[in-house]
Amino acid sequence: MSTGYVYHPIYLRHNTGTHPERPERLTAILELLKKKGILDRLVKLDPSPASIEMIEYNHDRSYIEHVRSVCEREGALDLDTPVSKDSFDAARFAAGGLVTAVEEVMKERVKGVFALVRPPGHHAERARGMGFCLFNNVAIAAEHLKRAWGLKRILIIDWDVHHGNGTQRSFYEDPTVLYFSTHQYPHYPGTGRIEDVGSGEGKGYTVNVPLPPGVGDRGYLKVMKEILLPIASDFNPEFILISSGSDIHERDPLAGMRVTSPCFARFVDIAKEIGERIAITLEGGYDLTGLSESVLAIFSSLGGFEVDLGEISGGDKERDISELISDIKSFQRTYWRI
């Protein structure tokens, strides 16, 4: 079965000026995929805009109209989140793009999809846009899987360098969605403590792995293998959604992690051990070389393509997080077989 990607030119019309989250992020990805001969081997999926009713799965109607209004006057949702006249439509297509991705996977037309969308979404809360995000694409897609397909076990893996505060809040009391986040801590937006595990019926279904700066490939892979893999296997998801932030890359200017491009392929390898239905959405990543190379690595694993990615890193420069991992495993044994 083929591997797909979602893309639409409207994503380039979310004009943010000289902002780090800029249209060139997508053009750099597409250029490298084409150069490496991967783009022609993928199935292009054309998205439809998410309906207002679909966006209301995760956002208040008053907030949606606020976003529309701010975009019309080309303002900003906060100091970090500028918008243009086309940003509202681009955001609808971004949310709709990931919904298209999960639909195609559920209908078994493709075996995995990467939605190359912008603006990103994991910081967007029910009534607040922030951190470059307008609507929470991954939360809307998860709700769609629940409502349209009746799924009861959805795993969201978020390896963006920033904690997905919006996604966490969306499902904090929901036992049907397991939210797993690795993130640099303390770092924007300041959320995502180990102790934040959900509440009510959702207690235990939020797993946060706050990491110090300087964690490289081997540390991240240790987290994925020793924390994510056993917990996710215990959860046994029916679908895996991934918020892929390439801002953990060693080249990224907005963070301090040391993950190399080939390590992203290993992340997807681990996700494939957990389940077969996978849809990935683009979140952060602001160095164009690091971003495009990490996306290439992800596609290499997702589609089983032979690509020379180099070797993962390791050595004395990487931060030792063995004690942190031990503490998190001990904490999570209250909820999972780990």
C-alpha positions in Angstrom: 0.0 0.0 0.0 1.2 3.5 -0.8 2.3 6.3 1.5 0.6 9.7 1.2 1.2 13.3 1.8 -1.2 16.2 2.2 -0.4 19.6 0.6 -2.2 22.6 -0.8 -0.8 25.9 -2.1 -3.1 27.9 0.3 -0.6 26.9 3.1 1.9 29.3 1.5 -0.6 32.2 1.7 -0.5 32.2 5.5 1.8 35.2 5.3 3.8 35.8 8.5 6.4 38.1 7.0 9.9 37.5 8.6 8.5 35.3 11.3 10.2 31.9 11.9 7.0 30.0 11.0 7.1 31.1 7.3 6.0 29.7 3.9 9.6 28.7 3.0 9.3 25.9 5.5 7.0 24.0 3.1 8.8 24.8 -0.1 12.1 23.6 1.4 10.6 20.3 2.3 9.0 19.8 -1.1 12.2 20.7 -2.9 14.3 18.2 -1.0 11.7 15.4 -1.4 11.7 16.1 -5.1 15.5 16.2 -5.3 15.8 12.8 -3.5 13.2 11.2 -5.8 10.7 10.6 -3.0 7.9 13.0 -4.0 7.0 11.1 -7.1 6.7 7.9 -5.1 4.1 9.4 -2.8 0.4 9.7 -3.2 -0.7 13.4 -3.1 -3.8 13.9 -1.1 -5.8 17.1 -1.8 -7.4 18.5 1.4 -10.7 20.1 1.9 -11.2 22.9 4.4 -12.5 21.8 7.8 -16.1 23.0 8.3 -16.8 25.4 11.1 -18.8 22.6 12.8 -15.7 20.4 12.6 -13.5 23.2 14.1 -16.1 23.4 16.9 -15.1 19.9 17.9 -12.2 21.7 19.7 -12.9 25.4 19.7 -15.6 27.8 20.8 -17.6 29.4 18.0 -16.8 32.9 19.5 -13.1 32.1 19.2 -13.4 30.9 15.6 -15.1 34.2 14.7 -12.4 36.1 16.6 -9.8 34.4 14.4 -11.7 35.2 11.3 -12.0 38.9 12.3 -8.3 39.2 13.2 -7.3 37.7 9.9 -9.5 40.1 8.0 -7.6 43.0 9.5 -4.2 41.3 9.3 -3.5 41.5 13.0 -2.1 39.0 15.4 -3.6 36.6 17.9 -0.8 37.3 20.3 2.8 38.6 20.1 4.0 35.4 18.6 1.1 34.7 16.2 0.7 37.1 13.3 -1.9 36.4 10.6 -2.8 37.7 7.2 -6.0 37.9 5.1 -5.6 34.3 3.9 -4.6 32.8 7.3 -8.2 31.9 8.3 -8.7 29.8 5.2 -5.2 28.3 5.5 -6.0 27.3 9.0 -9.2 25.6 7.9 -7.3 23.8 5.2 -4.6 22.8 7.8 -7.2 21.2 10.1 -9.0 19.7 7.1 -5.7 18.4 5.8 -5.1 16.2 8.8 -8.7 15.1 8.7 -8.2 14.1 5.1 -5.1 12.2 6.1 -6.9 10.1 8.8 -9.8 9.4 6.4 -7.5 8.0 3.8 -5.7 5.8 6.3 -9.0 4.6 7.8 -10.3 3.7 4.3 -7.1 1.8 3.7 -6.2 3.9 0.6 -2.8 4.6 2.0 -0.8 3.0 4.8 0.5 6.2 6.4 0.3 9.9 5.7 2.3 13.1 6.5 0.2 16.2 6.4 2.5 19.0 5.3 0.4 21.8 6.6 0.7 25.2 8.1 -0.2 27.0 10.4 0.7 24.4 13.0 -1.7 23.7 15.9 -0.7 22.0 19.1 -0.6 25.2 21.2 -4.1 26.3 20.2 -6.5 26.0 23.1 -10.3 26.1 23.0 -10.6 29.8 23.1 -7.0 31.0 22.5 -4.5 31.0 19.7 -0.9 31.2 20.6 2.6 30.0 19.8 2.1 30.3 16.0 -1.1 28.2 16.2 -4.6 29.1 15.2 -6.7 25.9 15.3 -5.5 22.6 16.9 -5.2 20.3 13.9 -4.3 17.2 15.8 -7.1 17.6 18.4 -9.7 18.1 15.6 -8.5 15.0 13.8 -8.6 13.0 17.0 -12.2 14.1 17.6 -13.1 13.3 14.0 -11.8 9.7 14.5 -13.9 9.4 17.6 -17.1 10.8 16.1 -16.9 9.6 12.5 -15.3 6.2 13.1 -16.1 5.4 16.7 -12.5 4.9 17.8 -12.0 4.6 21.5 -8.2 4.4 21.8 -6.2 7.1 20.0 -2.6 7.8 20.7 -1.1 11.3 20.1 2.7 11.4 20.1 4.1 14.9 20.3 7.9 15.2 19.9 7.9 19.0 19.2 10.4 20.8 21.4 7.6 22.8 22.9 4.9 21.2 25.0 1.5 20.9 23.3 -0.5 22.7 26.0 -3.5 23.0 23.7 -3.6 19.3 22.9 -3.1 18.3 26.5 -6.0 20.5 27.6 -8.3 19.1 24.9 -8.0 15.6 26.3 -7.0 16.0 29.9 -10.2 14.4 31.2 -10.6 11.9 28.2 -9.6 8.3 28.6 -10.0 7.6 24.9 -7.0 9.7 23.9 -3.5 9.0 25.3 -1.4 12.1 24.9 2.4 11.6 25.1 4.8 14.5 24.9 8.5 15.0 25.0 9.6 18.6 25.3 12.4 20.9 26.4 11.7 22.1 29.9 11.6 24.7 31.2 10.8 26.3 27.8 7.8 27.9 26.1 4.9 27.6 27.1 6.0 26.4 30.5 3.6 23.5 30.8 4.0 19.7 30.7 5.3 18.6 34.2 5.7 15.0 35.0 2.9 15.3 37.5 0.4 16.5 34.9 -1.2 13.1 34.1 -4.9 14.1 33.5 -7.9 14.3 35.7 -11.2 12.6 36.3 -11.7 9.7 33.9 -8.7 10.9 32.0 -6.2 10.5 34.9 -3.2 8.6 33.7 -3.9 9.3 30.0 -1.5 12.2 29.8 2.2 11.3 29.9 4.7 14.2 30.0 8.5 13.7 29.6 10.0 17.1 30.3 13.6 17.1 29.1 16.6 19.3 29.9 18.4 21.0 26.9 21.1 19.0 25.3 19.4 15.7 25.0 20.4 14.1 21.7 19.6 11.1 19.7 20.4 8.4 22.2 18.5 10.1 25.0 15.4 10.6 22.9 15.5 7.0 21.7 15.9 5.8 25.2 12.7 7.8 26.1 10.8 6.3 23.2 11.8 2.8 23.9 11.6 2.7 27.7 8.6 5.0 28.3 6.6 5.4 25.1 6.8 1.9 23.8 5.6 0.0 26.9 2.9 2.5 27.8 1.5 2.7 24.3 1.6 -1.0 23.9 -0.4 -1.3 27.1 -2.9 1.2 25.7 -3.0 -0.6 22.4 -4.2 2.3 20.2 -6.5 1.9 17.2 -4.8 5.0 15.6 -1.6 7.0 16.0 -1.5 10.7 15.4 1.9 12.4 15.6 2.6 16.0 16.1 6.0 16.2 14.4 8.1 19.2 15.5 11.5 19.4 13.9 12.6 22.0 16.3 14.3 19.3 18.4 16.8 19.2 15.5 20.4 20.1 16.3 20.3 23.0 13.8 17.1 24.6 15.1 17.6 28.3 16.3 14.7 28.3 18.8 15.7 25.4 21.1 18.6 23.5 22.5 18.2 19.9 21.7 20.7 17.8 19.6 18.6 15.4 17.6 20.0 14.6 14.1 18.0 14.1 11.0 18.3 10.3 10.8 16.9 9.9 14.3 13.5 11.0 13.1 13.3 7.8 11.0 13.9 5.8 14.2 11.1 7.7 15.9 8.7 6.5 13.2 10.1 3.0 13.3 9.1 2.9 17.0 5.7 4.3 16.2 5.2 1.5 13.6 6.0 -1.1 16.3 3.0 0.3 18.3 0.4 0.4 15.5 -0.2 0.4 11.7 -2.5 3.3 11.3 -0.4 6.5 11.4 -1.0 10.1 10.4 1.6 12.7 11.0 1.1 16.5 11.1 3.7 19.2 10.8 4.2 21.3 13.9 7.5 23.3 14.5 10.9 23.3 12.9 12.6 26.6 11.9 15.9 25.7 10.3 15.1 24.9 6.7 17.8 22.4 6.3 17.1 20.6 9.6 13.4 20.7 8.9 13.5 19.3 5.4 16.1 16.6 6.2 14.0 15.4 9.2 10.9 15.2 7.1 12.8 13.2 4.5 13.9 10.8 7.3 10.3 10.5 8.4 9.1 9.6 4.9 11.9 7.1 4.6 10.5 5.1 7.5 6.9 5.8 6.8 7.2 4.5 3.2 10.1 2.1 3.5 12.2 4.1 1.1 16.0 3.6 0.9 17.5 7.0 1.7 21.1 7.7 2.8 20.4 9.5 6.1 23.7 9.1 7.8 24.2 7.7 11.3 22.5 8.8 14.6 24.8 10.6 17.0 25.9 9.8 20.5 28.8 10.5 22.8 30.0 12.7 25.6 28.2 15.8 24.5 24.8 14.3 25.0 23.0 14.9 28.3 22.6 11.8 30.5 18.9 11.5 31.4 19.0 8.0 32.9 17.9 9.2 36.3 15.0 11.3 34.8 13.8 8.3 32.9 13.9 6.1 36.0 11.8 8.7 37.9 9.2 8.9 35.2 8.9 5.2 34.9 8.4 4.9 38.6 5.8 7.6 38.5 3.9 6.1 35.6 3.7 2.6 37.1 0.7 3.9 39.0 -1.1 3.8 35.6 0.7 1.6 33.2 2.7 -1.6 33.0 6.1 -0.1 32.5 
